[in-house]
Amino acid sequence: MEDIITCVFCDEELNEEDVVCFDDTLMCRDCFDEQTTICDCCSTRIWNENSEGNSDITLCSHCYEYSYTHCENCNALIHNDDACYDDDSDYPYCRDCYDKIQESCIKSYNYKPEPTFYGSGNLFYGIELEIDKGGEDNAHAEQLLHIANARDNVLYAKHDGSIDNGFELVSEPATIDYHLNEFNWADVLEAAINMGYRSHNTNTCGLHVHCSRSAFGKDRDEQDIAIARIVHFVEKHWNELIKVSRRTQNNLDRWAARYCTIAAEVQETYKKAKEKHLGRYVAVNLDNYSTIEFRLFRGTLRYSTFVATLQLVDEICNLAINLSDKEIESMSWADFVAGIQEKPELIYYLKSKRLYVNECIEETEEM
């Protein structure tokens, strides 16, 4: 008795002359036509599900890899010969998106110009402030950048896919003195509020602070020893810092997770944190080559909170630079706040969170 051949897709019993074999799969002619297709470039037959093309063109993986790519902005399929590249990134764009990027004040997510450093010193901070609810509006971005860059080109705007209806404001690296005394952040934040933007009162926005790695030592090994003190401090004082961060637990878990590696010794905490390989969505992001990034903080458009946040990061960084491992290991939160000097905005903010030597004041609404 002959073996019965059935189509693997429709289970139809087939005569030998009706069987089609493709990629070691037996099927009927109708299913063969439905399940496979021809690459428009090289005429190779492929499974439909393996096509790398779109509704206009069918592509096998080989032809896509060597001749096509996708627009970084809108994900449109484009031939390599038609791809446009922005001067500040290596990412391909279709012509429409490229033209918009060139005309827009709001750059692509991957825009990263060569940094210009402002201020005198070794410890520089780059700010990323996400704003939402006012639109990804080029005219609004242009107005904010006009205010910020009246004297120096210190601020630019970027698209950010995690924001519903806004964009990200990114500063050039600058010392804390420059940020607080030379950069007119107060005017920028006030203008953003007047345009309808919000940062704290959203489910999307963060305030990220990048710190120059070179400030922590003359080489990578020396820098790691000091940066370990930052990670240990954040892990040890997590409960206090999450109150300062203003983030919800779900928000922290998604965008600024804890390493959960606290050990008795600073360097052991750091070693365990690096071994976890949690990527960049952690409270202290170690993935960047030239900076470490504090991702702990929820966004804000209230200037006093913005200043307090930057002062807190500066205080932690200076502790890591100037104190020993043993001093960081033994430091209580009370010790930490008692040592804060000449940072009135930070002290006021800690009092509002009941984190300053049992003193408290009334907390006002964030923006």
Buried (B, 14 or more C-beta within 10 A) or exposed (E): EEEEBBBEBEEEEBEEEBBBEBEEBBBBEBBBEEBBBEBBBEEBEBEEEEBBBEEEBBBBEBBBEEEBBBBBBEEBBBEEEEBBEBEBBEBBBBEEBBEBBEEBBBBBBBBEEEBEBBBEEEBBBBBBBBBBBBBBBBEBBBBBBEBBBEEBEBBBBBBBEEBEBBBBBBBBBBBBBBBBEBBBBEBBBBBBBEBBBBBBBBEBBBBBBBBBBBBBBEEEEEBBBBBBBBBBBBBBBBEBBBBBBBBEEEBBEEBBBBBEBBBEBBBBBBBBBBEEEBEEBBBBBBEEEEBBBBBBBBBBBBBBBBBBBBBBBBBBBEBBBEBEBEEBBEBEBEEBBEEBEEBEBBBBBBBBBBBBEEEEEEEEEBB
